[in-house]
Amino acid sequence: MTRVDFYQLKRWSLERALPSLLEKVHSARHRAVLLSGSSARVETLTALLWTYTPDSWLPHGNIADGHPALQPIWLTTVDENPNKADVLILIDGMDSSHKGQYLRCLDLFDGNDPVAVASACRRWQVCKDSGFILFYWQQAEQQGGWRLRKRS
């Protein structure tokens, strides 16, 4: 059964939190699809993943780069899995009808936006009703940390 982890971003922006989560996914030798709400966001995140620290980078690509099967991390606006990923990352309130085909799904949302929180709560309930294994994380006070708030 797919594990779905909801990440409530309260202290940092997505751009600050996402690289460390992707580093963990990549270092565990998983492949990922990141489903975004817009092409502009995909382009912004593509640039970010090359430049977020001077000594790090994450191998990734998008439709403009081509060769999705070769990309360990695929950024897209389409509910697809062209790189045979086992981790799905949802941002911008996106959802996928294919969550059950992944080992794990990370759903990142803006915890300071009431609309985004309400939408995440609805996605949580749908996942719960579908029988997924659920975890709910909030950013902890310490740098880079997460605190488990709820588990079903």
Contact map, one row per residue, 1 for C-alpha under 8 A:
11100000000000000000000000000000000000000000000000000000000000000000000000000000000000000000000000010010000000000000000000000000001110000000000000000000
11110000000000000000000000000000000000000000000000000000000000000000000000000000000000000000000000111111100000000000000000000000000110000000000000000000
11111000000000000000000000000000000000000000000000000000000000000000000000000000000000000000000000000011100000000000000000000000000111100000000000000000
01111100000000000000000000000000000000000000000000000000000000000000000000000000000000000000000000000001111000000000000000000010000111100000000000000000
00111110000000000000000000000000000000000000000000000000000000000000000000000000000000000000000000000001111000000000000000000000000001111000000000000000
00011111000000000000000000000000000000000000000000000000000000000000000000000000000000000000000000000000011110000000000100010000000001111000000000000000
00001111100000000000000000000000000000000000000000000000000000000000000000000000000000000000000000000000011110000000000000000000000000011110000000000000
00000111110000000000000000000000000000000000000000000000000000000000000000000000000000000000000000000000000111100000000000000000000000011110000000000000
00000011111111001000000000000000000000000000000000000000000000000000000000000000000000000000000000000000000111110000000000000000000000000110000000000000
00000001111110000000000000000000000000000000000000000000000000000000000000000000000000000000000000000000000001110000000000000000000000000110000000000000
00000000111110000000000000000000000000000000000000000000000000000000000000000000000000000000000000000000000000000000000000000000000000000010000000000000
00000000111111111000000000000000000000000000000000000000000000000000000000000000000000000000000000000000000000000000000000000000000000000000000000000000
00000000111111111000000000000000000000000000000000000000000000000000000000000000000000000000000000000000000001000000000000000000000000000000000000000000
00000000100111111100000000000000000000000000000000000000000000000000000000000000000000000000000000000000000111000000000000000000000000000000000000000000
00000000000111111110000000000000000000000000100100000000000000000000000000000000000000000000000000000000000000000000000000000000000000000000000000000000
00000000000111111110000000000000000000000000000000000000000000000000000000000000000000000000000000000000000000000000000000000000000000000000000000000000
00000000100111111111100000000000000000000000000000000000000000000000000000000000000000000000000000000000000000000000000000000000000000000000000100000000
00000000000001111111110000000000000000000000000000000000000000000000000000000000000000000000000000000000000000000000000000000000000000000000000000000000
00000000000000111111111000000000000000000000000010010000000000000000000000000000000000000000000000000000000000000000000000000000000000000000000000000000
00000000000000001111111100000000000000000000000000000000000000000000000000000000000000000000000000000000000000000000000000000000000000000000000000000000
00000000000000001111111110000000000000000000000000000000000000000000000000000000000000000000000000000000000000000000000000000000000000000000000000000000
00000000000000000111111111000000000000000000000000000000010000000000000000000000000000000000000000000000000000000000000000000000000000000000000000000000
00000000000000000011111111100000000000000000000000000000010000000000000000000000000000000000000000000000000000000000000000000000000000000000000000000000
00000000000000000001111111110000000000000000000000000000000000000000000000000000000000000000000000000000000000000000000000000000000000000000000000000000
00000000000000000000111111111111000000000000000000000000000000000000000000000000000000100000000000000000000000000000000000000000000000000000000000000000
00000000000000000000011111111111000000000000000000000000010000000000000100000000000000000000000000000000000000000000000000000000000000000000000000000000
00000000000000000000001111111100000000000000000000000000000000000000000000000000000000000000000000000000000000000000000000000000000000000000000000000000
00000000000000000000000111111100000000000000000000000000000000000000000000000000000000000000000000000000000000000000000000000000000000000000000000000000
00000000000000000000000011111110000000000000000000000000000000000000000000000000000000000000000000000000000000000000000000000000000000000000000000000000
00000000000000000000000011111111000000000000000000000000000000000000000100000000000011100000000000000000000000000000000000000000000000000000000000000000
00000000000000000000000011001111100000000000000000000000000000000000000110000000001111100000000000000000000000000000000000000000000000000000000000000000
00000000000000000000000011000111110000000000000000000000000000000000000111000000001011111000000000000000000000000000000000000000000000000000000000000000
00000000000000000000000000000011111000000000000000000000000000000000000011110001101010111000000000000000000000000000000000000000000000000000000000000000
00000000000000000000000000000001111100000000000000000000000000000000000011110000000000011110000000000000000000000000000000000000000000000000000000000000
00000000000000000000000000000000111110000000000000000000000000000000000000111110000000011110010000000000000000000000000000000000000000000000000000000000
00000000000000000000000000000000011111101100000000000000000000000000000000111100000000000111010000000000000000000000000000000000000000000000000000000000
00000000000000000000000000000000001111101000000000000000000000000000000000001000000000000011110000000000000000000000000000000000000000000000000000000000
00000000000000000000000000000000000111111100000000000000000000000000000000001000000000000000000000000000000000000000000000000000000000000000000000000000
00000000000000000000000000000000000111111110000000000000000000000000000000011000000000000000000000000000000000000000000000000000000000000000000000000000
00000000000000000000000000000000000001111111000000000000000000000000000000000000000000000000000000000000000000000000000000000000000000000000000000000000
00000000000000000000000000000000000111111111100000000000000000000000000000000000000000000000000000000000000000000000000000000000000000000000000000000000
00000000000000000000000000000000000101111111110000000000000001000000000000111000000000000000000000000000000000000000000000000000000000000000000000000000
00000000000000000000000000000000000000111111111000000000000000000000000000000000000000000000000000000000000000000000000000000000000000000000000000000000
00000000000000000000000000000000000000011111111100000000000000000000000000000000000000000000000000000000000000000000000000000000000000000000000000000000
00000000000000100000000000000000000000001111111110000000000000000000000000000000000000000000000000000000000000000000000000000000000000000000000000000000
00000000000000000000000000000000000000000111111111000000000111000000000000100000000000000000000000000000000000000000000000000000000000000000000000000000
00000000000000000000000000000000000000000011111111100000000000000000000000000000000000000000000000000000000000000000000000000000000000000000000000000000
00000000000000100000000000000000000000000001111111110000000000000000000000000000000000000000000000000000000000000000000000000000000000000000000000000000
00000000000000000010000000000000000000000000111111110000110100000000000000000000000000000000000000000000000000000000000000000000000000000000000000000000
00000000000000000000000000000000000000000000011111110001110000000000000000000000000000000000000000000000000000000000000000000000000000000000000000000000
00000000000000000000000000000000000000000000001111111101100000000000000000000000000000000000000000000000000000000000000000000000000000000000000000000000
00000000000000000010000000000000000000000000000111111101100000000000000000000000000000000000000000000000000000000000000000000000000000000000000000000000
00000000000000000000000000000000000000000000000000111111100000000000000000000000000000000000000000000000000000000000000000000000000000000000000000000000
00000000000000000000000000000000000000000000000000111111000000000000000000000000000000000000000000000000000000000000000000000000000000000000000000000000
00000000000000000000000000000000000000000000000000001111100000000000000000000000000000000000000000000000000000000000000000000000000000000000000000000000
00000000000000000000000000000000000000000000000001111111110000000000000000000000000000000000000000000000000000000000000000000000000000000000000000000000
00000000000000000000000000000000000000000000000011111011111000000000000000000000000000000000000000000000000000000000000000000000000000000000000000000000
00000000000000000000011001000000000000000000000011000001111100000000000010000000000000000000000000000000000000000000000000000000000000000000000000000000
00000000000000000000000000000000000000000000000000000000111110000000001110000000000000000000000000000000000000000000000000000000000000000000000000000000
00000000000000000000000000000000000000000000010010000000011111000000001111100000000000000000000000000000000000000000000000000000000000000000000000000000
00000000000000000000000000000000000000000000010000000000001111111101001011100000000000000000000000000000000000000000000000000000000000000000000000000000
00000000000000000000000000000000000000000100010000000000000111111101000001110000000000000000000000000000000000000000000000000000000000000000000000000000
00000000000000000000000000000000000000000000000000000000000011111101000000110000000000000000000000000000000000000000000000000000000000000000000000000000
00000000000000000000000000000000000000000000000000000000000011111100000000000000000000000000000000000000000000000000000000000000000000000000000000000000
00000000000000000000000000000000000000000000000000000000000011111110000000000000000000000000000000000000000000000000000000000000000000000000000000000000
00000000000000000000000000000000000000000000000000000000000011111111000000000000000000000000000000000000000000000000000000000000000000000000000000000000
00000000000000000000000000000000000000000000000000000000000000001111111000000000000000000000000000000000000000000000000000000000000000000000000000000000
00000000000000000000000000000000000000000000000000000000000011100111111001000000011000000000000000000000000000000000000000000000000000000000000000000000
00000000000000000000000000000000000000000000000000000000000000000011111100000000011100000000000000000000000000000000000000000000000000000000000000000000
00000000000000000000000000000000000000000000000000000000000000000011111100000000001000000000000000000000000000000000000000000000000000000000000000000000
00000000000000000000000000000000000000000000000000000000001110000011111111000000001000000000000000000000000000000000000000000000000000000000000000000000
00000000000000000000000001000111000000000000000000000000001100000000111111000000001010000000000000000000000000000000000000000000000000000000000000000000
00000000000000000000000000000011110000000000000000000000011110000000001111100000001010000000000000000000000000000000000000000000000000000000000000000000
00000000000000000000000000000001110000000000000000000000000111000001001111110000011000000000000000000000000000000000000000000000000000000000000000000000
00000000000000000000000000000000111100000100010000000000000111100000000011111000000000000000000000000000000000000000000000000000000000000000000000000000
00000000000000000000000000000000111100100100000000000000000001100000000001111111000000000000000000000000000000000000000000000000000000000000000000000000
00000000000000000000000000000000001111100100000000000000000000000000000000111110000000000000000000000000000000000000000000000000000000000000000000000000
00000000000000000000000000000000001100000000000000000000000000000000000000011111000000000000000000000000000000000000000000000000000000000000000000000000
00000000000000000000000000000000001000000000000000000000000000000000000000011111100000000000000111000000000000000000000000000000000000000000000000000000
00000000000000000000000000000000100000000000000000000000000000000000000000010111110000000000000000000000000000000000000000000000000000000000000000000000
00000000000000000000000000000000100000000000000000000000000000000000000000000011111110000000000000000000000000000000000000000000000000000000000000000000
00000000000000000000000000000000000000000000000000000000000000000001100001000001111110000000000000000000000000000000000000000000000000000000000000000000
00000000000000000000000000000011100000000000000000000000000000000001111111000000111110000000000000000000000000000000000000000000000000000000000000000000
00000000000000000000000000000010000000000000000000000000000000000000100000000000111111000000000000000000000000000000000000000000000000000000000000000000
00000000000000000000000000000111100000000000000000000000000000000000000110000000111111110000000000000100000000000000000000000000000000000000000000000000
00000000000000000000000000000111000000000000000000000000000000000000000000000000000111110000000000001111000000000000000000000000000000000000000000000000
00000000000000000000000010000111100000000000000000000000000000000000000000000000000011111000000000000111110000000000000000000000000000000000000000000000
00000000000000000000000000000001111000000000000000000000000000000000000000000000000011111100000000100101110000000000000000000000000000000000000000000000
00000000000000000000000000000001111000000000000000000000000000000000000000000000000000111110000000000000111100000000000000000000000000000000000000000000
00000000000000000000000000000000011100000000000000000000000000000000000000000000000000011111111000000000111100000000000000000000000000000000000000000000
00000000000000000000000000000000011110000000000000000000000000000000000000000000000000001111110000000000001110000000000000000000000000000000000000000000
00000000000000000000000000000000000110000000000000000000000000000000000000000000000000000111110000000000000110000000000000000000000000000000000000000000
00000000000000000000000000000000000010000000000000000000000000000000000000000000000000000111111000000000000110000001001100000000000000000000000000000000
00000000000000000000000000000000001110000000000000000000000000000000000000000000000000000111111100000000000000000000000000000000000000000000000000000000
00000000000000000000000000000000000000000000000000000000000000000000000000000000000000000100111110000000000000000000000000100000000000000000000000000000
00000000000000000000000000000000000000000000000000000000000000000000000000000010000000000000011111100000000000000000000000000000000000000000000000000000
00000000000000000000000000000000000000000000000000000000000000000000000000000010000000000000001111110000000000000000000000000000000000000000000000000000
00000000000000000000000000000000000000000000000000000000000000000000000000000010000000000000000111111100000000000000000000000000000000000000000000000000
01000000000000000000000000000000000000000000000000000000000000000000000000000000000000010000000111111101100000000000000000000000000000000000000000000000
11000000000000000000000000000000000000000000000000000000000000000000000000000000000000000000000011111110000000000000000000000000000000000000000000000000
01000000000000000000000000000000000000000000000000000000000000000000000000000000000001000000000001111110000000000000000000000000000000000000000000000000
01000000000000000000000000000000000000000000000000000000000000000000000000000000000011110000000001111111100000000000000000000000000000000000000000000000
11100000000000000000000000000000000000000000000000000000000000000000000000000000000001100000000000011111100000000000000000000000000000000000000000000000
01111000000000000000000000000000000000000000000000000000000000000000000000000000000001110000000000100111110000000000000000000000000000000000000000000000
01111000000000000000000000000000000000000000000000000000000000000000000000000000000000111100000000100111111000000000000000000000000000000000000000000000
00011110000000000000000000000000000000000000000000000000000000000000000000000000000000111100000000000001111100000000000000000000000000000000000000000000
00011110000000000000000000000000000000000000000000000000000000000000000000000000000000001110000000000000111110000000000000000000000000000000000000000000
00000111100001000000000000000000000000000000000000000000000000000000000000000000000000001111100000000000011111000000000000000000000000000000000000000000
00000111100001000000000000000000000000000000000000000000000000000000000000000000000000000011100000000000001111100001100100000000000000000000000000000000
00000001110011000000000000000000000000000000000000000000000000000000000000000000000000000000000000000000000111111001100000000000000000000000000000000000
00000001110000000000000000000000000000000000000000000000000000000000000000000000000000000000000000000000000011111101100000000000000000000000000000000000
00000000110000000000000000000000000000000000000000000000000000000000000000000000000000000000000000000000000001111100100000000000000000000000000000000000
00000000000000000000000000000000000000000000000000000000000000000000000000000000000000000000000000000000000001111111100000000000000000000000000000000000
00000000000000000000000000000000000000000000000000000000000000000000000000000000000000000000000000000000000000111111110000000000000000000000000000000000
00000000000000000000000000000000000000000000000000000000000000000000000000000000000000000000000000000000000000001111111000000000000000000000000000000000
00000000000000000000000000000000000000000000000000000000000000000000000000000000000000000000100000000000000011101111111100000000000000000000000000000000
00000000000000000000000000000000000000000000000000000000000000000000000000000000000000000000000000000000000011111111111110000000000000000000000000000000
00000000000000000000000000000000000000000000000000000000000000000000000000000000000000000000000000000000000000000111111111000000000000000000000000000000
00000000000000000000000000000000000000000000000000000000000000000000000000000000000000000000100000000000000000000011111111100000000000000000000000000000
00000100000000000000000000000000000000000000000000000000000000000000000000000000000000000000100000000000000010000001111111110000000000000000000000000000
00000000000000000000000000000000000000000000000000000000000000000000000000000000000000000000000000000000000000000000111111111000000000000000000000000000
00000000000000000000000000000000000000000000000000000000000000000000000000000000000000000000000000000000000000000000011111111100000000000000000000000000
00000000000000000000000000000000000000000000000000000000000000000000000000000000000000000000001000000000000000000000001111111110000000000000000000000000
00000100000000000000000000000000000000000000000000000000000000000000000000000000000000000000000000000000000000000000000111111111000001000000000000000000
00000000000000000000000000000000000000000000000000000000000000000000000000000000000000000000000000000000000000000000000011111111100000000000000000000000
00000000000000000000000000000000000000000000000000000000000000000000000000000000000000000000000000000000000000000000000001111111110000000000000000000000
00010000000000000000000000000000000000000000000000000000000000000000000000000000000000000000000000000000000000000000000000111111111101000000000000000000
00000000000000000000000000000000000000000000000000000000000000000000000000000000000000000000000000000000000000000000000000011111111111000000000000000001
00000000000000000000000000000000000000000000000000000000000000000000000000000000000000000000000000000000000000000000000000001111111100000000000000000000
00000000000000000000000000000000000000000000000000000000000000000000000000000000000000000000000000000000000000000000000000000111111100000000000000000000
10000000000000000000000000000000000000000000000000000000000000000000000000000000000000000000000000000000000000000000000000000011111110000000000000000000
11110000000000000000000000000000000000000000000000000000000000000000000000000000000000000000000000000000000000000000000000000011111111000000000000000000
11110000000000000000000000000000000000000000000000000000000000000000000000000000000000000000000000000000000000000000000000000001001111100000000000000001
00111100000000000000000000000000000000000000000000000000000000000000000000000000000000000000000000000000000000000000000000010011000111110000000000000011
00111100000000000000000000000000000000000000000000000000000000000000000000000000000000000000000000000000000000000000000000000000000011111000000000011111
00001111000000000000000000000000000000000000000000000000000000000000000000000000000000000000000000000000000000000000000000000000000001111100000000011110
00001111000000000000000000000000000000000000000000000000000000000000000000000000000000000000000000000000000000000000000000000000000000111110000001111100
00000011110000000000000000000000000000000000000000000000000000000000000000000000000000000000000000000000000000000000000000000000000000011111000001111000
00000011111000000000000000000000000000000000000000000000000000000000000000000000000000000000000000000000000000000000000000000000000000001111100111100000
00000000000000000000000000000000000000000000000000000000000000000000000000000000000000000000000000000000000000000000000000000000000000000111111111100000
00000000000000000000000000000000000000000000000000000000000000000000000000000000000000000000000000000000000000000000000000000000000000000011111010000000
00000000000000000000000000000000000000000000000000000000000000000000000000000000000000000000000000000000000000000000000000000000000000000001111110000000
00000000000000000000000000000000000000000000000000000000000000000000000000000000000000000000000000000000000000000000000000000000000000000001111110000000
00000000000000001000000000000000000000000000000000000000000000000000000000000000000000000000000000000000000000000000000000000000000000000011011111000000
00000000000000000000000000000000000000000000000000000000000000000000000000000000000000000000000000000000000000000000000000000000000000000011111111100000
00000000000000000000000000000000000000000000000000000000000000000000000000000000000000000000000000000000000000000000000000000000000000001111000111110000
00000000000000000000000000000000000000000000000000000000000000000000000000000000000000000000000000000000000000000000000000000000000000001111000011111000
00000000000000000000000000000000000000000000000000000000000000000000000000000000000000000000000000000000000000000000000000000000000000111100000001111110
00000000000000000000000000000000000000000000000000000000000000000000000000000000000000000000000000000000000000000000000000000000000000111100000000111110
00000000000000000000000000000000000000000000000000000000000000000000000000000000000000000000000000000000000000000000000000000000000000111000000000011111
00000000000000000000000000000000000000000000000000000000000000000000000000000000000000000000000000000000000000000000000000000000000001110000000000011111
00000000000000000000000000000000000000000000000000000000000000000000000000000000000000000000000000000000000000000000000000000001000011100000000000000111
